[in-house]
Amino acid sequence: QVIAFDLRGHGQSDQPANGYDLVTIAEDVIQGMAALGLGQVALVGHGWGARVALTLAARHSALISHLILVDCPHVEPKHWPGMTRERFIRERSAKEIYDSLQDFSATMHQEMDSFWSPEVEEIILTYVRVLPNGHVEERLKPEHQRRIRESVWEDRALSYYGKLTCPVLLVPAAAEPQAGEEPPEKLEDADEFAAAKGYMAVQVERAIQHCSIFWMPDTAHDIQLQRPKILAKTIADFIKA
């Protein structure tokens, strides 16, 4: 059984004015698990959601049998080469409005042309909402995005890894097309997150007793859209091992 939560401010979940720090979001998930009567689970998170999963697993280790972190910013952004607090919080926090749903879909199709499909389009359309005038905007409000990024900046991710008791799988998106090969720590023409991935993986592997790393070949950040079958098999094999 697979259960996916829309985190606070995302999808069909509520968008309260506050509570976008990692601890509060993690406790949202705990409450959701309790409401569904779930016991111990294998927990999967992607990107910011992976940081939420890490926070949850560190605070409620008895509830987590396996932890899978997909292209997660494992180390605080303040340690990424060239990144500043102002730039990190500012990035992706501007409001984007599209003329129509068709315009949004066409823009996303152009950006994701190599792996576009009807299934991907269906997922992408859940990211936005249609306004009364027909324009389209992202569901996650810019002010909430800023609060999320502030929390990620201030959070001490490395302090959590020593509290984990379950096996952990890291699945970073690789710049090189060979599965299992670690890309260089400094990537030409890459952003700070990509450039820091090698460093982050080494730091995390040292901090966790039972840690596996699988570099997903030839992908960018959205592995679940670009390589869904490989990712699903990698996760299933890890849980069964």
BAMAR-248743 format. One record per residue: x, y, z of N, C-alpha, C in turn. Coordinates in steps of 0.1 Angstrom, whole numbers. Example, Ala and Ser with C-alpha at 12.3 -4.5 7.8 and 13.67 -1.06 7.14 Angstrom:
REM BAMAR-248743
+-------+-------+-------+-------+-------+-------+-------+-------+-------+
!   nxx !   nyy !   nzz !  caxx !  cayy !  cazz !   cxx !   cyy !   czz !
+-------+-------+-------+-------+-------+-------+-------+-------+-------+
!   132 !   -57 !    78 !   123 !   -45 !    78 !   132 !   -33 !    78 !
!   128 !   -22 !    71 !   137 !   -11 !    71 !   129 !     0 !    79 !
+-------+-------+-------+-------+-------+-------+-------+-------+-------+
REM end
This chain:
REM BAMAR-248743
+-------+-------+-------+-------+-------+-------+-------+-------+-------+
!   nxx !   nyy !   nzz !  caxx !  cayy !  cazz !   cxx !   cyy !   czz !
+-------+-------+-------+-------+-------+-------+-------+-------+-------+
!     8 !   -12 !     0 !     0 !     0 !     0 !     9 !    13 !     0 !
!     5 !    22 !    -9 !    13 !    35 !   -10 !     3 !    46 !    -6 !
!     7 !    54 !     3 !    -1 !    66 !     7 !     8 !    78 !     5 !
!     2 !    88 !    -2 !     9 !   101 !    -5 !     1 !   112 !     1 !
!     8 !   120 !    10 !     2 !   132 !    16 !     5 !   145 !     7 !
!    -5 !   153 !     5 !    -2 !   167 !     1 !     2 !   175 !    13 !
!    15 !   179 !    13 !    19 !   186 !    25 !    13 !   200 !    26 !
!    13 !   206 !    38 !     7 !   219 !    40 !    10 !   229 !    30 !
!     0 !   235 !    24 !     2 !   245 !    14 !     3 !   240 !     0 !
!     3 !   226 !    -2 !     4 !   220 !   -15 !    -8 !   212 !   -18 !
!   -10 !   210 !   -31 !   -22 !   202 !   -36 !   -35 !   206 !   -30 !
!   -42 !   196 !   -25 !   -55 !   199 !   -19 !   -55 !   202 !    -4 !
!   -43 !   202 !     2 !   -42 !   205 !    16 !   -45 !   220 !    19 !
!   -48 !   222 !    31 !   -51 !   236 !    36 !   -38 !   245 !    34 !
!   -40 !   258 !    33 !   -30 !   268 !    32 !   -31 !   278 !    44 !
!   -28 !   273 !    56 !   -28 !   283 !    67 !   -17 !   293 !    66 !
!   -19 !   304 !    73 !    -9 !   315 !    72 !     5 !   311 !    78 !
!     5 !   302 !    87 !    18 !   299 !    94 !    20 !   284 !    94 !
!    31 !   280 !   100 !    34 !   266 !   102 !    41 !   259 !    91 !
!    50 !   266 !    84 !    57 !   261 !    72 !    71 !   257 !    76 !
!    74 !   256 !    88 !    87 !   251 !    92 !    87 !   235 !    92 !
!    99 !   229 !    91 !   100 !   215 !    89 !    94 !   207 !   100 !
!    96 !   211 !   113 !    90 !   204 !   124 !    75 !   203 !   124 !
!    69 !   215 !   121 !    54 !   215 !   120 !    49 !   206 !   109 !
!    55 !   207 !    97 !    51 !   199 !    86 !    52 !   184 !    89 !
!    63 !   181 !    96 !    66 !   167 !   100 !    55 !   162 !   109 !
!    51 !   171 !   119 !    40 !   167 !   128 !    26 !   166 !   121 !
!    24 !   174 !   110 !    12 !   172 !   102 !    12 !   158 !    97 !
!    23 !   153 !    92 !    23 !   139 !    86 !    21 !   129 !    97 !
!    26 !   131 !   109 !    24 !   122 !   120 !     9 !   121 !   124 !
!     3 !   133 !   124 !   -12 !   133 !   126 !   -20 !   126 !   116 !
!   -15 !   127 !   103 !   -22 !   120 !    92 !   -20 !   105 !    94 !
!    -8 !   101 !    97 !    -6 !    87 !   100 !   -15 !    81 !   111 !
!   -16 !    89 !   121 !   -24 !    85 !   133 !   -39 !    84 !   129 !
!   -43 !    94 !   121 !   -57 !    94 !   117 !   -61 !    81 !   108 !
!   -51 !    77 !   100 !   -53 !    65 !    92 !   -50 !    52 !    99 !
!   -45 !    53 !   111 !   -42 !    41 !   119 !   -30 !    34 !   114 !
!   -20 !    41 !   109 !    -8 !    35 !   104 !     2 !    32 !   115 !
!     9 !    21 !   114 !    19 !    18 !   124 !    32 !    22 !   118 !
!    42 !    13 !   119 !    55 !    15 !   113 !    55 !    15 !    98 !
!    61 !    25 !    92 !    61 !    27 !    77 !    75 !    29 !    71 !
!    76 !    26 !    58 !    88 !    30 !    51 !    84 !    44 !    45 !
!    93 !    54 !    48 !    90 !    68 !    45 !    98 !    73 !    33 !
!    92 !    79 !    23 !    99 !    84 !    11 !    96 !    99 !    10 !
!   106 !   106 !     8 !   104 !   121 !     5 !   113 !   125 !    -6 !
!   109 !   136 !   -13 !   116 !   141 !   -24 !   119 !   156 !   -22 !
!   131 !   161 !   -24 !   134 !   175 !   -23 !   131 !   180 !    -9 !
!   123 !   191 !    -8 !   119 !   196 !     5 !   112 !   186 !    13 !
!   103 !   178 !     6 !    96 !   167 !    13 !   106 !   157 !    19 !
!   117 !   155 !    13 !   127 !   146 !    19 !   133 !   152 !    32 !
!   134 !   165 !    33 !   139 !   172 !    45 !   128 !   170 !    56 !
!   115 !   171 !    52 !   104 !   168 !    61 !   105 !   154 !    66 !
!   107 !   144 !    57 !   108 !   130 !    60 !   120 !   128 !    70 !
!   131 !   134 !    68 !   143 !   133 !    76 !   140 !   138 !    90 !
!   133 !   150 !    91 !   129 !   155 !   104 !   120 !   146 !   112 !
!   110 !   141 !   104 !   100 !   131 !   110 !   107 !   119 !   116 !
!   116 !   113 !   107 !   123 !   101 !   111 !   132 !   103 !   124 !
!   138 !   114 !   125 !   147 !   117 !   136 !   139 !   119 !   149 !
!   127 !   125 !   148 !   118 !   128 !   159 !   110 !   116 !   163 !
!   107 !   107 !   154 !    98 !    96 !   156 !   104 !    83 !   151 !
!   116 !    80 !   155 !   123 !    69 !   148 !   116 !    55 !   149 !
!   108 !    53 !   160 !   102 !    40 !   162 !    91 !    38 !   151 !
!    86 !    48 !   145 !    76 !    47 !   135 !    81 !    44 !   121 !
!    94 !    45 !   119 !   100 !    44 !   105 !   108 !    32 !   104 !
!   105 !    23 !    94 !   113 !    11 !    92 !   124 !    13 !    82 !
!   121 !    22 !    72 !   131 !    25 !    62 !   129 !    40 !    58 !
!   140 !    47 !    55 !   139 !    61 !    51 !   146 !    63 !    37 !
!   138 !    68 !    28 !   143 !    70 !    14 !   143 !    85 !    11 !
!   154 !    91 !     8 !   155 !   105 !     6 !   159 !   107 !    -9 !
!   150 !   112 !   -17 !   152 !   114 !   -31 !   156 !   128 !   -35 !
!   168 !   129 !   -40 !   174 !   142 !   -44 !   171 !   153 !   -33 !
!   176 !   150 !   -21 !   173 !   158 !    -9 !   185 !   167 !    -7 !
!   182 !   180 !    -3 !   193 !   188 !     2 !   198 !   184 !    16 !
!   206 !   174 !    17 !   210 !   168 !    29 !   217 !   177 !    39 !
!   225 !   186 !    34 !   233 !   195 !    42 !   227 !   209 !    41 !
!   228 !   217 !    51 !   222 !   230 !    51 !   227 !   238 !    39 !
!   218 !   246 !    32 !   222 !   254 !    20 !   233 !   263 !    23 !
!   235 !   268 !    36 !   246 !   277 !    39 !   260 !   271 !    36 !
!   260 !   257 !    35 !   273 !   251 !    32 !   275 !   248 !    17 !
!   265 !   251 !     9 !   266 !   249 !    -6 !   276 !   260 !   -11 !
!   284 !   256 !   -21 !   294 !   265 !   -27 !   287 !   277 !   -33 !
!   290 !   289 !   -28 !   285 !   302 !   -34 !   271 !   306 !   -30 !
!   264 !   298 !   -21 !   251 !   302 !   -18 !   250 !   311 !    -6 !
!   241 !   321 !    -7 !   239 !   331 !     4 !   224 !   329 !     9 !
!   222 !   334 !    21 !   208 !   333 !    27 !   198 !   340 !    18 !
!   202 !   353 !    15 !   193 !   361 !     7 !   189 !   355 !    -7 !
!   199 !   349 !   -13 !   197 !   343 !   -26 !   188 !   331 !   -25 !
!   191 !   322 !   -15 !   184 !   310 !   -13 !   169 !   313 !   -11 !
!   166 !   322 !    -2 !   152 !   325 !     2 !   145 !   332 !   -10 !
!   152 !   340 !   -17 !   146 !   347 !   -28 !   143 !   338 !   -40 !
!   151 !   328 !   -43 !   149 !   319 !   -54 !   136 !   312 !   -54 !
!   129 !   312 !   -65 !   116 !   305 !   -66 !   105 !   310 !   -57 !
!   107 !   322 !   -52 !    97 !   327 !   -43 !    89 !   339 !   -50 !
!    91 !   341 !   -63 !    83 !   351 !   -70 !    71 !   344 !   -76 !
!    60 !   352 !   -76 !    47 !   346 !   -81 !    47 !   345 !   -96 !
!    44 !   333 !  -101 !    43 !   331 !  -115 !    28 !   330 !  -119 !
!    24 !   337 !  -129 !    10 !   336 !  -134 !    11 !   334 !  -149 !
!     2 !   324 !  -154 !     2 !   321 !  -168 !   -12 !   325 !  -173 !
!   -12 !   328 !  -186 !   -25 !   333 !  -192 !   -36 !   323 !  -192 !
!   -33 !   310 !  -193 !   -43 !   300 !  -193 !   -37 !   286 !  -189 !
!   -46 !   276 !  -187 !   -41 !   263 !  -183 !   -33 !   257 !  -195 !
!   -38 !   260 !  -207 !   -31 !   255 !  -219 !   -17 !   262 !  -220 !
!   -16 !   274 !  -217 !    -3 !   281 !  -217 !     7 !   275 !  -207 !
!     2 !   272 !  -195 !    10 !   266 !  -184 !    15 !   252 !  -189 !
!     5 !   244 !  -194 !     9 !   231 !  -199 !    19 !   231 !  -210 !
!    18 !   241 !  -219 !    27 !   242 !  -230 !    41 !   246 !  -225 !
!    41 !   255 !  -216 !    54 !   259 !  -210 !    61 !   247 !  -203 !
!    54 !   239 !  -195 !    59 !   228 !  -188 !    64 !   217 !  -198 !
!    56 !   215 !  -209 !    59 !   206 !  -219 !    73 !   209 !  -226 !
!    75 !   222 !  -228 !    87 !   226 !  -234 !    99 !   224 !  -225 !
!    97 !   226 !  -212 !   108 !   224 !  -202 !   110 !   209 !  -199 !
!   100 !   201 !  -201 !   101 !   187 !  -198 !   100 !   178 !  -210 !
!   103 !   183 !  -221 !   101 !   176 !  -234 !   106 !   162 !  -235 !
!   118 !   159 !  -229 !   124 !   146 !  -230 !   117 !   135 !  -223 !
!   108 !   139 !  -213 !   101 !   128 !  -206 !    86 !   131 !  -204 !
!    81 !   141 !  -213 !    67 !   144 !  -212 !    58 !   133 !  -216 !
!    46 !   132 !  -210 !    37 !   121 !  -213 !    23 !   126 !  -207 !
!    12 !   120 !  -211 !    -1 !   123 !  -205 !    -1 !   122 !  -190 !
!     7 !   112 !  -185 !     7 !   109 !  -170 !    15 !   121 !  -163 !
!    26 !   125 !  -169 !    33 !   137 !  -164 !    25 !   149 !  -164 !
!    18 !   152 !  -175 !     9 !   164 !  -176 !    -2 !   163 !  -165 !
!    -7 !   152 !  -162 !   -18 !   151 !  -152 !   -12 !   155 !  -138 !
!     0 !   150 !  -136 !     7 !   154 !  -123 !    10 !   169 !  -122 !
!    15 !   174 !  -133 !    19 !   188 !  -133 !     7 !   197 !  -131 !
!    -4 !   194 !  -136 !   -16 !   202 !  -135 !   -21 !   203 !  -121 !
!   -17 !   194 !  -112 !   -21 !   195 !   -98 !   -13 !   206 !   -91 !
!    -2 !   211 !   -97 !     6 !   221 !   -91 !     0 !   235 !   -91 !
!   -11 !   237 !   -99 !   -16 !   250 !  -102 !   -31 !   250 !   -99 !
!   -36 !   263 !   -99 !   -51 !   264 !   -98 !   -55 !   275 !  -108 !
!   -67 !   274 !  -113 !   -73 !   284 !  -123 !   -80 !   295 !  -116 !
!   -77 !   307 !  -118 !   -83 !   319 !  -112 !   -96 !   322 !  -119 !
!  -105 !   330 !  -113 !  -118 !   333 !  -120 !  -116 !   339 !  -134 !
!  -105 !   347 !  -136 !  -103 !   353 !  -149 !   -97 !   344 !  -159 !
!   -95 !   331 !  -155 !   -89 !   321 !  -165 !   -74 !   320 !  -164 !
!   -67 !   329 !  -157 !   -53 !   329 !  -155 !   -50 !   317 !  -145 !
!   -37 !   313 !  -146 !   -33 !   302 !  -138 !   -21 !   306 !  -129 !
!   -22 !   302 !  -116 !   -11 !   304 !  -107 !    -7 !   292 !   -99 !
!     5 !   291 !   -94 !     9 !   280 !   -86 !     0 !   279 !   -73 !
!    -3 !   267 !   -68 !   -11 !   265 !   -56 !    -3 !   270 !   -44 !
!    10 !   267 !   -44 !    18 !   272 !   -32 !    21 !   287 !   -33 !
!    16 !   294 !   -23 !    17 !   308 !   -24 !    32 !   313 !   -22 !
!    36 !   324 !   -28 !    50 !   328 !   -27 !    54 !   331 !   -12 !
!    45 !   336 !    -4 !    49 !   339 !    10 !    51 !   326 !    18 !
!    44 !   315 !    14 !    46 !   302 !    20 !    59 !   296 !    15 !
!    62 !   298 !     3 !    74 !   293 !    -3 !    86 !   299 !     4 !
!    85 !   312 !     7 !    96 !   319 !    14 !    98 !   313 !    28 !
!    87 !   311 !    35 !    88 !   305 !    49 !    94 !   291 !    48 !
!    90 !   284 !    38 !    96 !   270 !    37 !   111 !   271 !    35 !
!   116 !   280 !    26 !   130 !   282 !    24 !   138 !   287 !    36 !
!   131 !   296 !    43 !   137 !   301 !    55 !   140 !   290 !    65 !
!   130 !   281 !    66 !   131 !   270 !    76 !   142 !   260 !    71 !
!   143 !   258 !    58 !   154 !   249 !    53 !   167 !   255 !    56 !
!   168 !   268 !    54 !   181 !   275 !    56 !   185 !   274 !    71 !
!   176 !   276 !    80 !   179 !   276 !    94 !   181 !   263 !   100 !
!   174 !   253 !    94 !   174 !   239 !   100 !   188 !   233 !   100 !
!   191 !   225 !   110 !   204 !   218 !   112 !   203 !   204 !   108 !
!   203 !   201 !    95 !   200 !   188 !    90 !   210 !   177 !    95 !
!   222 !   181 !    95 !   233 !   171 !    99 !   231 !   166 !   113 !
!   224 !   174 !   122 !   222 !   169 !   135 !   212 !   158 !   136 !
!   204 !   156 !   126 !   193 !   146 !   126 !   199 !   132 !   123 !
!   209 !   131 !   115 !   213 !   118 !   110 !   217 !   108 !   121 !
!   224 !   113 !   131 !   228 !   105 !   142 !   216 !    99 !   150 !
!   204 !   105 !   149 !   192 !   100 !   156 !   185 !    90 !   148 !
!   189 !    87 !   136 !   182 !    77 !   128 !   185 !    63 !   132 !
!   176 !    54 !   133 !   178 !    40 !   137 !   175 !    30 !   126 !
!   169 !    35 !   115 !   165 !    26 !   104 !   175 !    27 !    92 !
!   175 !    17 !    83 !   183 !    18 !    71 !   178 !    31 !    63 !
!   188 !    37 !    56 !   185 !    49 !    49 !   191 !    48 !    35 !
!   183 !    52 !    25 !   187 !    51 !    11 !   186 !    66 !     5 !
!   198 !    70 !     0 !   199 !    83 !    -7 !   198 !    81 !   -22 !
!   189 !    88 !   -28 !   188 !    87 !   -43 !   190 !   101 !   -49 !
!   202 !   106 !   -50 !   204 !   119 !   -57 !   204 !   118 !   -72 !
!   200 !   128 !   -78 !   200 !   129 !   -93 !   214 !   131 !   -98 !
!   219 !   122 !  -107 !   232 !   123 !  -111 !   234 !   131 !  -124 !
!   246 !   137 !  -125 !   249 !   144 !  -137 !   255 !   135 !  -147 !
!   260 !   124 !  -143 !   267 !   114 !  -152 !   257 !   103 !  -155 !
!   258 !    97 !  -167 !   248 !    87 !  -172 !   250 !    73 !  -166 !
!   260 !    71 !  -158 !   263 !    58 !  -153 !   257 !    56 !  -139 !
!   249 !    46 !  -137 !   242 !    43 !  -124 !   253 !    40 !  -114 !
!   251 !    45 !  -102 !   260 !    42 !   -91 !   273 !    50 !   -91 !
!   276 !    58 !  -101 !   288 !    66 !  -101 !   286 !    79 !   -95 !
!   295 !    84 !   -86 !   293 !    97 !   -80 !   298 !   108 !   -89 !
!   290 !   118 !   -92 !   294 !   129 !  -100 !   304 !   137 !   -93 !
!   311 !   145 !  -100 !   321 !   154 !   -94 !   314 !   164 !   -84 !
!   322 !   168 !   -74 !   316 !   177 !   -64 !   313 !   191 !   -70 !
!   321 !   195 !   -80 !   319 !   207 !   -87 !   314 !   204 !  -101 !
!   302 !   208 !  -105 !   297 !   205 !  -118 !   297 !   218 !  -126 !
!   303 !   217 !  -138 !   303 !   229 !  -147 !   289 !   233 !  -151 !
!   286 !   245 !  -151 !   273 !   251 !  -154 !   262 !   245 !  -146 !
!   264 !   241 !  -134 !   254 !   236 !  -125 !   251 !   246 !  -114 !
!   239 !   245 !  -108 !   236 !   254 !   -97 !   243 !   249 !   -84 !
!   241 !   256 !   -73 !   248 !   253 !   -61 !   244 !   240 !   -55 !
!   231 !   237 !   -56 !   226 !   224 !   -51 !   232 !   212 !   -58 !
!   233 !   213 !   -71 !   240 !   202 !   -79 !   254 !   201 !   -76 !
!   261 !   213 !   -74 !   275 !   212 !   -71 !   278 !   207 !   -58 !
!   269 !   207 !   -49 !   271 !   203 !   -35 !   267 !   188 !   -33 !
!   261 !   182 !   -43 !   256 !   168 !   -40 !   267 !   158 !   -36 !
!   278 !   158 !   -43 !   289 !   149 !   -39 !   293 !   151 !   -25 !
!   295 !   164 !   -21 !   299 !   167 !    -7 !   288 !   162 !     3 !
!   276 !   165 !    -1 !   265 !   162 !     8 !   264 !   147 !    11 !
!   265 !   139 !     0 !   264 !   124 !     1 !   275 !   119 !    10 !
!   287 !   124 !     9 !   298 !   119 !    17 !   295 !   122 !    32 !
!   291 !   135 !    34 !   288 !   139 !    48 !   277 !   130 !    55 !
!   267 !   127 !    47 !   256 !   119 !    52 !   260 !   105 !    54 !
!   267 !    99 !    45 !   271 !    85 !    46 !   280 !    83 !    58 !
!   288 !    93 !    62 !   296 !    92 !    74 !   288 !    93 !    87 !
!   277 !   100 !    86 !   269 !   102 !    98 !   259 !    91 !   101 !
!   256 !    82 !    91 !   246 !    72 !    93 !   252 !    58 !    93 !
!   248 !    50 !   102 !   253 !    36 !   103 !   249 !    27 !    91 !
!   237 !    28 !    88 !   232 !    19 !    77 !   227 !    28 !    65 !
!   236 !    32 !    56 !   233 !    41 !    46 !   237 !    36 !    32 !
!   228 !    36 !    23 !   231 !    32 !     9 !   228 !    44 !     0 !
!   236 !    45 !   -11 !   235 !    56 !   -20 !   233 !    50 !   -34 !
!   223 !    55 !   -42 !   221 !    51 !   -56 !   220 !    64 !   -64 !
!   230 !    67 !   -72 !   230 !    79 !   -80 !   221 !    76 !   -92 !
!   209 !    83 !   -93 !   200 !    80 !  -104 !   206 !    86 !  -117 !
!   208 !    77 !  -127 !   216 !    82 !  -139 !   208 !    92 !  -148 !
!   215 !   101 !  -153 !   210 !   110 !  -164 !   197 !   117 !  -160 !
!   196 !   123 !  -148 !   184 !   129 !  -144 !   187 !   143 !  -138 !
!   176 !   151 !  -137 !   177 !   163 !  -130 !   170 !   161 !  -116 !
!   163 !   171 !  -111 !   158 !   170 !   -98 !   146 !   161 !   -97 !
!   137 !   162 !  -106 !   124 !   155 !  -105 !   125 !   140 !  -110 !
!   132 !   132 !  -102 !   134 !   119 !  -106 !   121 !   111 !  -108 !
!   111 !   113 !   -99 !    99 !   106 !  -100 !    91 !   108 !  -113 !
!    94 !   119 !  -119 !    88 !   122 !  -132 !    96 !   117 !  -144 !
!   110 !   117 !  -142 !   119 !   114 !  -153 !   122 !    99 !  -154 !
!   123 !    93 !  -142 !   126 !    78 !  -141 !   117 !    71 !  -131 !
!   104 !    72 !  -133 !    95 !    66 !  -123 !    97 !    51 !  -121 !
!    99 !    43 !  -131 !   100 !    29 !  -130 !   113 !    25 !  -123 !
!   124 !    31 !  -127 !   137 !    28 !  -121 !   136 !    32 !  -106 !
!   131 !    44 !  -103 !   130 !    48 !   -89 !   121 !    39 !   -81 !
!   110 !    35 !   -86 !   101 !    26 !   -79 !   108 !    13 !   -76 !
!   115 !     7 !   -86 !   122 !    -5 !   -84 !   133 !    -4 !   -73 !
!   140 !     7 !   -74 !   151 !    10 !   -65 !   146 !    10 !   -51 !
!   135 !    17 !   -49 !   129 !    18 !   -35 !   124 !     4 !   -31 !
!   117 !    -3 !   -39 !   111 !   -16 !   -36 !   122 !   -26 !   -32 !
!   133 !   -26 !   -40 !   144 !   -35 !   -37 !   151 !   -32 !   -24 !
!   152 !   -19 !   -21 !   158 !   -14 !    -8 !   150 !   -19 !     4 !
!   137 !   -18 !     3 !   128 !   -21 !    14 !   128 !   -36 !    16 !
!   128 !   -44 !     5 !   128 !   -59 !     6 !   141 !   -65 !    11 !
!   152 !   -57 !     9 !   165 !   -63 !    12 !   167 !   -66 !    27 !
+-------+-------+-------+-------+-------+-------+-------+-------+-------+
REM end
